[in-house]
């Protein structure tokens, strides 16, 4: 431990700093560990963490989306798809497009994932008989994709009413779901909450949240993520293999060492 002499004048109290011995992606070793306050106020709340994350994302160019119903979410999706493709659907066209390619109950999570990852361009026949390529994502000109972030979206069309923490949408599709807990709470609680959403409500209504490709769980100190297909592989085994439930230990640690800007995770 060292002493900051710049503050040591007269009777002024000396401010200790701590010499760094080793720093890694998951832990830090100091010459002397500072005491951790045990008071409730010492922990950043879930609401504060959520607010800070949204502030960072909007500062990076994400649009803030505020919707409070599935109708609003679907209307935003239609507007973003029309914007990306420079087209205005008639109501009849959008109804056909959505029923076949978006809200089709026959589509599984794997089908939706393949659409996003392998074939995000749909040859759609319009009412006048012409065929238009409709992009859900523009892979060649990624700056044309519209990024949005919303929080506390409430779903009441599933088995139980649920409220999702933070969702990142790309061209109106919810592709990243982030579940947050206050500092000091185990990641397992956020993980279990997402698993409950999978069972109770992601599939409900138009099933838009089944398009989610990445799930992120964080308590502001530690962060993990996993893909939708990882969960599917563990819960829907191939022939001859016994399935096991996805466990939080199977998720991947996420941090700055992986080249991602996660400044909000280091906020004091």
C-alpha positions as CSV (number, residue, x, y, z in Angstrom):
1,X,0.0,0.0,0.0
2,X,1.2,3.5,-0.9
3,X,0.3,6.9,0.4
4,X,-0.8,9.8,-1.8
5,X,1.5,12.5,-0.2
6,X,-0.2,15.3,-2.3
7,X,-3.0,15.3,0.3
8,X,-0.8,14.9,3.4
9,X,-0.5,18.5,4.6
10,X,-1.0,19.6,8.2
11,X,-3.7,17.6,9.8
12,X,-5.3,16.5,6.6
13,X,-6.0,12.8,6.5
14,X,-3.8,10.7,4.2
15,X,-5.6,9.0,1.3
16,X,-4.4,5.4,0.7
17,X,-4.1,3.9,-2.8
18,X,-3.4,0.3,-3.5
19,X,-0.5,-1.1,-5.5
20,X,-1.6,-3.3,-8.4
21,X,0.2,-6.7,-8.5
22,X,-1.8,-8.6,-11.2
23,X,-4.8,-7.8,-13.3
24,X,-6.8,-10.2,-15.5
25,X,-10.1,-10.3,-17.3
26,X,-11.9,-11.7,-14.3
27,X,-9.9,-10.7,-11.2
28,X,-7.4,-8.2,-9.8
29,X,-4.7,-8.8,-7.2
30,X,-3.6,-5.8,-5.1
31,X,-0.9,-5.4,-2.5
32,X,-3.7,-4.8,0.1
33,X,-7.3,-5.4,-0.7
34,X,-9.6,-2.4,0.2
35,X,-12.5,-3.1,2.5
36,X,-15.8,-3.6,0.7
37,X,-18.7,-1.6,2.2
38,X,-21.5,-3.9,3.3
39,X,-24.2,-1.3,3.2
40,X,-27.0,-1.7,0.7
41,X,-26.0,1.7,-0.8
42,X,-22.6,0.4,-1.7
43,X,-24.2,-1.6,-4.6
44,X,-25.3,-0.1,-7.9
45,X,-29.0,-0.8,-8.2
46,X,-30.4,-2.7,-11.2
47,X,-32.3,0.4,-12.3
48,X,-29.1,2.5,-12.2
49,X,-27.2,-0.2,-14.2
50,X,-30.0,-0.4,-16.7
51,X,-30.1,3.4,-17.1
52,X,-26.4,3.6,-17.6
53,X,-26.4,0.9,-20.2
54,X,-29.1,2.6,-22.2
55,X,-27.3,5.9,-21.9
56,X,-24.1,4.4,-23.3
57,X,-25.9,2.7,-26.2
58,X,-27.8,5.8,-27.2
59,X,-24.6,7.8,-27.1
60,X,-23.2,5.3,-29.6
61,X,-26.0,5.8,-32.1
62,X,-28.8,3.5,-30.9
63,X,-32.2,5.0,-31.2
64,X,-34.3,4.9,-28.0
65,X,-37.6,3.0,-28.6
66,X,-40.6,3.3,-26.3
67,X,-43.5,1.0,-27.0
68,X,-45.9,-0.5,-24.5
69,X,-47.7,-3.1,-26.6
70,X,-47.2,-5.8,-29.2
71,X,-49.1,-3.7,-31.7
72,X,-46.6,-0.9,-31.2
73,X,-43.7,-3.4,-31.5
74,X,-45.1,-4.8,-34.8
75,X,-45.8,-1.3,-36.1
76,X,-42.2,-0.4,-35.4
77,X,-41.0,-3.6,-37.2
78,X,-43.1,-2.7,-40.3
79,X,-41.7,0.9,-40.3
80,X,-38.1,-0.3,-40.0
81,X,-38.4,-2.9,-42.7
82,X,-40.1,-0.4,-45.1
83,X,-37.4,2.1,-44.3
84,X,-34.6,-0.4,-45.0
85,X,-36.1,-1.5,-48.3
86,X,-37.5,1.8,-49.6
87,X,-40.9,0.3,-49.9
88,X,-44.4,1.0,-48.5
89,X,-46.4,-2.2,-47.9
90,X,-50.1,-2.1,-48.4
91,X,-51.9,-3.5,-45.3
92,X,-52.7,-6.7,-47.2
93,X,-49.1,-7.1,-48.3
94,X,-47.8,-6.6,-44.8
95,X,-50.4,-9.1,-43.4
96,X,-49.2,-11.7,-45.9
97,X,-45.5,-11.0,-45.3
98,X,-45.8,-11.1,-41.5
99,X,-48.0,-14.2,-41.5
100,X,-45.6,-16.2,-43.7
101,X,-42.1,-15.0,-42.7
102,X,-42.4,-13.3,-39.2
103,X,-45.3,-14.5,-37.1
104,X,-45.8,-17.9,-38.7
105,X,-46.5,-20.3,-35.8
106,X,-44.9,-23.1,-37.8
107,X,-41.5,-21.4,-37.6
108,X,-39.3,-22.8,-34.9
109,X,-36.4,-21.0,-33.1
110,X,-34.0,-22.7,-35.5
111,X,-36.0,-21.6,-38.5
112,X,-35.9,-18.0,-37.3
113,X,-32.2,-18.2,-36.6
114,X,-31.5,-19.6,-40.0
115,X,-33.5,-16.8,-41.6
116,X,-31.4,-14.2,-39.7
117,X,-28.0,-15.8,-40.1
118,X,-28.2,-17.5,-43.5
119,X,-31.0,-16.0,-45.6
120,X,-32.2,-12.6,-44.4
121,X,-33.4,-11.6,-47.9
122,X,-36.9,-12.7,-48.9
123,X,-38.3,-12.7,-52.5
124,X,-41.8,-11.3,-51.8
125,X,-44.5,-11.2,-54.4
126,X,-46.5,-7.9,-54.1
127,X,-50.2,-7.4,-54.8
128,X,-49.5,-6.3,-58.4
129,X,-47.6,-9.5,-59.2
130,X,-44.1,-7.9,-59.1
131,X,-41.4,-9.5,-56.9
132,X,-39.4,-7.4,-54.5
133,X,-36.4,-8.6,-52.5
134,X,-37.1,-7.7,-48.9
135,X,-34.1,-7.4,-46.6
136,X,-34.5,-8.1,-42.9
137,X,-30.8,-7.3,-42.5
138,X,-28.3,-5.6,-45.0
139,X,-25.1,-7.5,-44.6
140,X,-23.2,-5.7,-47.3
141,X,-24.0,-2.1,-46.1
142,X,-24.3,-2.6,-42.4
143,X,-24.6,1.2,-41.8
144,X,-28.1,1.0,-43.3
145,X,-29.4,-1.2,-40.5
146,X,-31.3,0.7,-37.8
147,X,-30.3,-0.1,-34.2
148,X,-32.7,0.6,-31.4
149,X,-32.8,-0.1,-27.7
150,X,-35.9,-0.4,-25.4
151,X,-36.3,-1.4,-21.8
152,X,-39.0,-2.7,-19.4
153,X,-41.2,-4.0,-22.3
154,X,-44.1,-5.9,-20.7
155,X,-45.7,-9.0,-22.2
156,X,-49.1,-10.2,-21.1
157,X,-49.9,-12.7,-23.9
158,X,-47.9,-15.6,-22.5
159,X,-48.5,-18.0,-19.6
160,X,-47.6,-15.3,-17.2
161,X,-47.1,-11.5,-17.5
162,X,-43.4,-10.8,-17.8
163,X,-41.3,-7.6,-18.1
164,X,-38.0,-7.7,-20.0
165,X,-35.0,-5.6,-18.9
166,X,-33.2,-4.4,-22.0
167,X,-33.7,-5.4,-25.7
168,X,-31.6,-4.4,-28.7
169,X,-33.5,-4.4,-32.0
170,X,-32.0,-4.5,-35.5
171,X,-34.5,-3.2,-38.1
172,X,-37.3,-3.7,-35.6
173,X,-36.4,-7.3,-34.8
174,X,-35.4,-8.0,-31.1
175,X,-32.0,-9.8,-31.7
176,X,-30.3,-9.2,-28.4
177,X,-31.9,-9.7,-24.9
178,X,-30.1,-8.4,-21.8
179,X,-31.1,-9.3,-18.3
180,X,-29.6,-7.3,-15.5
181,X,-29.3,-7.8,-11.8
182,X,-27.9,-5.3,-9.2
183,X,-24.3,-5.7,-8.1
184,X,-23.8,-8.5,-5.7
185,X,-26.6,-10.7,-7.1
186,X,-25.5,-14.0,-8.7
187,X,-25.7,-14.3,-12.4
188,X,-27.7,-17.4,-12.1
189,X,-30.7,-15.4,-11.1
190,X,-30.6,-13.5,-14.4
191,X,-30.0,-16.7,-16.3
192,X,-32.9,-18.4,-14.7
193,X,-35.1,-15.5,-15.5
194,X,-34.4,-15.7,-19.2
195,X,-35.0,-19.5,-19.1
196,X,-38.4,-18.7,-17.6
197,X,-39.2,-16.2,-20.3
198,X,-38.3,-18.8,-22.9
199,X,-40.9,-21.1,-21.4
200,X,-43.6,-18.5,-20.6
201,X,-43.6,-15.7,-23.1
202,X,-40.9,-15.4,-25.8
203,X,-43.1,-17.5,-28.1
204,X,-46.3,-15.6,-27.4
205,X,-48.1,-13.2,-29.7
206,X,-46.2,-12.8,-32.9
207,X,-43.2,-14.7,-31.5
208,X,-40.9,-11.8,-32.3
209,X,-38.6,-12.6,-29.3
210,X,-37.8,-16.0,-30.7
211,X,-35.7,-14.1,-33.2
212,X,-33.3,-13.2,-30.4
213,X,-29.8,-14.4,-31.3
214,X,-27.8,-13.5,-28.2
215,X,-28.7,-13.4,-24.5
216,X,-26.6,-11.4,-22.1
217,X,-26.7,-11.7,-18.3
218,X,-24.9,-9.2,-16.1
219,X,-24.8,-7.9,-12.5
220,X,-22.6,-5.0,-13.5
221,X,-19.5,-6.8,-12.2
222,X,-19.6,-10.1,-14.1
223,X,-21.2,-10.7,-17.5
224,X,-21.9,-13.8,-19.6
225,X,-23.6,-14.5,-22.9
226,X,-24.9,-17.4,-24.9
227,X,-26.6,-17.8,-28.3
228,X,-30.1,-19.0,-29.0
229,X,-28.8,-22.0,-30.9
230,X,-26.6,-23.0,-27.9
231,X,-29.7,-23.3,-25.8
232,X,-31.6,-25.2,-28.5
233,X,-28.8,-27.7,-28.9
234,X,-28.8,-28.5,-25.2
235,X,-32.6,-28.7,-24.9
236,X,-33.4,-30.4,-28.2
237,X,-30.7,-33.2,-28.7
238,X,-29.9,-34.8,-31.9
239,X,-30.9,-38.4,-32.5
240,X,-29.1,-40.8,-30.3
241,X,-28.0,-38.1,-27.8
242,X,-29.6,-37.4,-24.5
243,X,-30.4,-33.8,-24.0
244,X,-29.3,-31.7,-20.9
245,X,-30.6,-28.4,-19.8
246,X,-28.5,-25.4,-20.5
247,X,-26.7,-24.3,-17.4
248,X,-25.2,-21.0,-16.5
249,X,-21.7,-22.5,-16.4
250,X,-22.1,-23.3,-20.1
251,X,-22.3,-19.6,-20.9
252,X,-19.3,-17.6,-22.1
253,X,-17.6,-14.9,-20.1
254,X,-18.0,-11.5,-21.8
255,X,-15.4,-8.7,-21.2
256,X,-13.2,-6.1,-22.7
257,X,-10.6,-8.7,-23.5
258,X,-12.9,-10.0,-26.2
259,X,-12.7,-6.6,-28.0
260,X,-16.1,-5.3,-26.9
261,X,-16.8,-1.9,-25.5
262,X,-18.5,-2.7,-22.2
263,X,-17.7,0.5,-20.2
264,X,-20.9,0.2,-18.3
265,X,-19.7,-3.0,-16.6
266,X,-16.8,-1.1,-15.0
267,X,-19.0,1.8,-13.7
268,X,-18.5,2.6,-10.0
